[in-house]
Amino acid sequence: MITQALAEEKALYFTRVEWGDGVKQQDAQQELFTGLIHKVIESGVTKKRREENTLYLTTVYDNSKIKTGFYVRELGVYAKVGQNGQEYLFAYTYASNASYTPASSQYNEKRVTIALGVDAQVNVIVKFNSQQYATREELDDHDADTSSHEVIFNNFVKNVTRVNDATFQITKGDNTSTTITIDNVAHAGSATSATNATYTTTASSGDNSTRIASTAYVLREIASAVAKLINSAPGTLDTLDELAAALGDDPNFATTITNLLALKAPLSSPTFTGTPRVPTASASSNDTQAASTSFVKSAMLAFLTDRNFVKAVMDAIGSETLSRFGVKYNFDNPNAWSISLGRLFGGLILQGIKVSGTTGGALNSGYSEGEKLITYPIPFKELLGFASGLVDTSATFVEHASVNPNNSNARVFLHALMATNVEITTWIWLVGI
């Protein structure tokens, strides 16, 4: 790990110490160990000291959390290369004649200093125990050392003496003196006229103290405050007058908006009056969108005129049951089917007819148009509704079919844009009585 730390130019982080009571086999190679044989407790590092190529780490552990006493036979020190490196066992030692640590009922504390060989060129960082403390012996040694706080005391300012308006003598804790000169400084009391004004250095932005402010500082802070207030607002909304105009010069704008919103239906469980309208969803829509009467009518018609759907319903009910209710149907012709639901269902009749043809020659408008006259398998007394849709075409042009129906037959017009003699197939579905 020392070689890795030097090669990667990273610090060697010491993280913790483990204590155990494992028994090492005689032939065990401890240099291959990755951890203790049997860990009992761990402790943090409380003190670090270096002397050339030797690193001294002090750690303290107690038995406050030990329920069963143990013999301290093994000790391991863990470290990692770099702050985000993988933690490994850095050093391991084993003692055949081990000291005994009793259970917590008999309080016991051990303070141990571990000496490790670490190259002096390696940067060492220790993760100290957050509950570290100094012993009375260490504190007494520290107080007796006259140089303990020498660096701090020497840098303290002991005294400041004003030599003149622009010169001051600074005396530090070690009695060394430094003379400093501040340009463009005069007594505040000497500024008796515009020609004898008081000058000062311009404070840094955000200075909030009793220091004298220069005119440059004042103007800069005002400009900064205005810029923060505008905060990149558009040119038409960067003054109070423009903001008021945008609000309609209404001093009670919030109340006005609140009253207007009170007239609106809530998003949760709204109640409408009058005749509310919603957009008609596409025919393929199958979600929580509100359905208009037009969507419902189209969906019902699509089901009622779907040959496969209606035939499946008829087959599910059964011919005998249907005949008892006066229901008659015919699906023998794949190009024309019909269902007569009988008196019990108000005489409702459903029919589907397949129409094929060509659009013929082109007209002056650029369209080609063909016409087919079809007769219904069952004539209606009253046609209630119809729908049509293309099934197949022989060309990739814009094609469509229009239907002009009556109670017994329908004229079907086949159209194609900028093309002639286009084959078109369409279905017509009709509902009536």
N, C-alpha and C positions, 0 to 999 in steps of 0.2 A: 504493500500500500504506500510505503514511503517512496519507492521508485515511481509509482504511478502518479503520486502527488507532484513530484518534481518534474516528471515528463509533461504532465498536463498543466503545470503551473497553477495548481489549485491548492486550497488549504486542506489540511488534515483535521477533520472534525471529530473530537472525542465526545461520545454521547452518554455512556452509562457504564456501570460496573455491576456484574452479577456475582452472587455468592451461592455455592452449592455444597452438597455432601456426597456427590457421586464417588464411587470407588473405581479407580483406574486400574485396568488390567496391566500386568507387568510388561507385556509386549505391545501395549498401545502406543502409537506414535502421536504424541500430543500436538506436533506441528501440523498435523492434518485435521485437527479438531475444528469444527465450525461453530461449536457452542459447548456449554457445560454438559457434563454427563447427566447431572440432575440438579437443575436450578431450584433454589429455595426462595431467594429474595434478591432484589436488585436495589441499587442506590445511585444517586447522582453525584456529580463531581462538585465539590464545594470550594476548591482552591487549586490554582495552577502556578508552578514556578519552573523556570528554565535555567539551566547552567550548561552552556555550550551544547553538547550533543546529548544531554540528559534532560528528560522532562519529568517533573514531579507532579503527580495528581493526588489530591487529598479527597477522600470520600468518607462519609459517615453513614452507618446504618444502625438501626435499633431493632429490638424484637417485639415491638408493640403489636405487630400483626401476625406473629408466629404462634401457632397453637401448640406445636410440638417442637421441642428443642432439637438441635442438630449439631453435628460436628462440621466445622467449616474446613473442608478438605480442598476445595477448588475455588479459584477466583478468575474471572474473565473480564477484560476491558474491551469495549466495543468502539469502533470508529468507522468513518466513511470518508471517501475522497470527494470533496466538493459538497456544498450544502444540500444538493439534490441527489447525491450519490447513494449507492446501496450500502447498508450497514453490514459490517463483517466483524468477526472476532479478531481483534488486533493482537492481544496478548493473553496468555493463559499460564497459570501456575498451579501446582498441586503439592499438597503437604500431607505426608503419611501420618505424622504426629499432629493431629488437628486440635484446635481449641474448640471448646464447647459453648454454644450459645443456647441458653435456656429458653423455655416458652415465655409468653408475655406476662404470665403471672409473677414472674421474677424479672423486673425490668433490667435490661442490659443494653449498653451502647458501645459501639466500637468505632474508632476513628483511625483510619489507616492511610499512610502516604505510600504511593506506589511509584517506583522509579522505572522509567521506560527509556530505552535508547532511541532517540529521534534525531535525525540529521539537523544540524543547526540551520540549514538553508530552508527547511520546510516550515511553511507558515502554519502554525498550530492554533486552532480555535476550539474552545471548550464549551459545551452546552452545560452551563452551571445549573445546579439544583436551585429551584426558585425559593426553597426554604433554607438556604444555606445560612450559617451563622459563624461568628468568630468566637473562639474560646476566650476565657479570661486571660490565659497566658498570651495569646496572640494580641489581644487588645492592649495588655501592659507593655509588650514589646513595641507595639506601634506608637504608644504614647511616649515611650522613652526615646524613640528615634527622633532626633532634632531635625532631621531632613525629611520627615514624613510628608510635610506639606510645603516644602521649600519652594517648589516651582510655583505653586498657587500664590503663596504669600509674596513672593518676589514680583509677581505680575500685578498685584493689587496697586491701585493708585493711593498713595499715602497722603499727598498734599498737592494742591494747585495754587501757584502764586502768579498774580497778574503783574507783569512787568510794565506794559503799557496797553494802549487800546487794542493793539493787534498782536501782542506777544505774551505768551504764558509759559511758565516753568512747571513741568510735571515731575514730582518726586514719587518713585515707586517704593515698594516694601523693602527692597534691598538697598534703599537710600541712593540709588542711581537717579540722575536727573536728566530730563530731556526738555529742550526749549522748542516750542512750536509757534509758528507765525500764521495768523489767519488774515488773508487779504480782504480788502473792501469791507471792513467792520468798523463801525463807530458807535459811540454811546447813543442810546435812543434819545436821551435828553438833549443832544446837540443838534437834532433835526429841527431847527427853528424856522426854516424857510425852504422853498422849493429848490433853491440852489444848494442847500445843505441837508439833503434827504438822507434817510437811513437805508443802507443796503444790507442785504443778507443773502446767503446762499439759498437756492430754490430747493425746497424739500422734495422728497420722492413722492410719487403718486400714492394716495391713500394715507398719508401721514395724518394722524389724528391726535395731536398733542398740543401743548401750550407753546410750541415753537413759533417764532414770528414767521408769517407767510409772506413771500414775495408776491409782487403783482403777477409775475409769470405763473406762480403756483396757483393763484386764485383763478386766473383766466383759463388755465389748463384744466383745473378741477371742474369749473363751470361747463366748459366744452365737453368734458367727459360725461358729466351728469346728464346734459342735454342729449348726447349721443345715446346713452343707455336708456333714456326715457323714450326716444324715438325708436331705437332698436331696429333699424333698417325698415321702418314702416314705409309704405309707398308714398310718393310725393303728394298725393291727394289726401293723405290721412296723417300727416306728420305735424299738424298744428291743432290746438284745442278747438279753433273755429271750424276746421274741416271735420273733426270728430263730431262736434255738435250738429253740423249740417247733415252728416251721415245718419245721425239718430233722429233726424226730422226736427231738430231744435225742441225736442220733447223733454222737459225736465223730469217727467214721470215715465220715462221710456220703459223701465222694468215693469211698472204696473200695467202699462198699456199692453205689452207683450204677454204678460201673465193673463190678463183678461181675454186676449184673443185666443191664447192657447186653451183657456177654459171652455171655449166654444167647440173645440175639436174633440172627437171621440178618442178615448184612451186606446193604446196599443193592445192592452190586455182586456179581453172580453168587452169589446165595444158594442154599444147599442145605437142603431141607426133609425132615423125617421124618414118619412117620404119614400122615394124610390131610389135606393142606392144602386149604383152601377159599378161593374168591375170589368176589366179587359177580358175578352174571350180567349181562353187558353188554346194552344195548338191541339190538334186532334190526338197527338201522341202523349200529351201531358198526363202524368199519373203521380201526382204529389199532393201537397197540402194547399196549393193555389186555389183561391176562391173560384167557383164555377158559375158562369153566367147561364141564363136560360138557353141561350143559343148553343153553348157547349153541351148542355144536358140533352137538348133536342137532337143535336148531331150525333152524340154518343149513342142515344137510344136508337136512332135511325140506323146507325152503323151496325148495331147488334141485330136489330130486327131484319135487316136486309142482307146479312151475312149468310150465304147459302149453307156453308159448312156448320155454322153455329146453330142455325134454325133446324137443319136436318138432324144434328146431334141431339137437340132438344126433343124433336119428334121421335127419334129412335129410342130415347131414354124413357119417354112416356109410354110408347107402345101403340101400335095401330088399333088394337081392340079398344083400349081406353079412349083414344081420340075419336074413333067412329061413334062411340056412345054419346059423345058430346057434339057430334055433327061436324067434326074437324076432318077436312080432306086435304091431301097434299100429294104432289107429284115431283119427284126428283129424278125420274128416269132419263130426261133429256138434260145432258150436261150444259147445254147452252140456254136453257129456259126452265125455270122451276117456279112452282106456285104453291101457296098454302091458303086454304079458306078455313078460317077459324070457327065459322058457324054462328048461330044466333046467340049461343051462350056467351060469346065474346064480342057481341055487337056486330057480327058479320064482317069482321076485319079480314082483309085479304093482303097477303104479302107476295110479291113476285120479283124475280130477277131474270134479266134477259141479256144475253151476250150479243154484241153488235160488232161486225167486222166489215171493213170497206176501205176504199182508196179515196184520196182527197181530190183526184182529178187534175185538170189543168190549172195553171196559175191565173189568178185574177189580176185586174189592173192595180189593186192595192198591194200586190206582192204575195197575197195568200193564195193557196189552192184550197178548194172546198169540194167535198163530196157530200151527198145527201142519201140517207137511208130511211125508209118508212117501215116501221115495225108494228106488228099487231100483238097485243097482250094475250097470253094464254087464257086469261079470264078477264072480261071487260069489267070496269068499275062502274058503280052507280055514281060514286063521287071519289075523285082522286084527292088524297089527303097530303101526299108529299112524295118526293122522289130525290134520288141522288145518282151521280155517275162518277166513273173514274177510269182512267186509262189502264189497260192491262199490258199491252205490248205494241210496239211500233217497229217498223223496218228501217228507220233512219234516225239519226241523232239531230233532228230539227226540233223547233218549238212546235209541238202539236197539242191540240186539245179538241174536245167534243162538246157541243152544246145540244140541249134537248128541249124540244117544244112538244110537251105531252098534252093529251086530252084523256077522256075516260076510257077509250078503247084502243087507241094507238098513239104513236109518238113519232115525230120527225126528228131524226138525229143528223146533225151537221158535223162533218169531220173536217178539221182545219189543220194546215201546216204552213209555217212561215218560210218564204223564199224557197219552196220546193214543190214539185209536182208528183202526182201519183204515189203518195206515201201511204203505205199500208198501216191502218190504225185499228186496234181492237179495244173496245170499251164495254163496261158493264153498266146497265141501268137497273136501279132498284126502286120499286114503287110500293107505296102503301096506300090503301083505300078501303072503301066498303062497297 
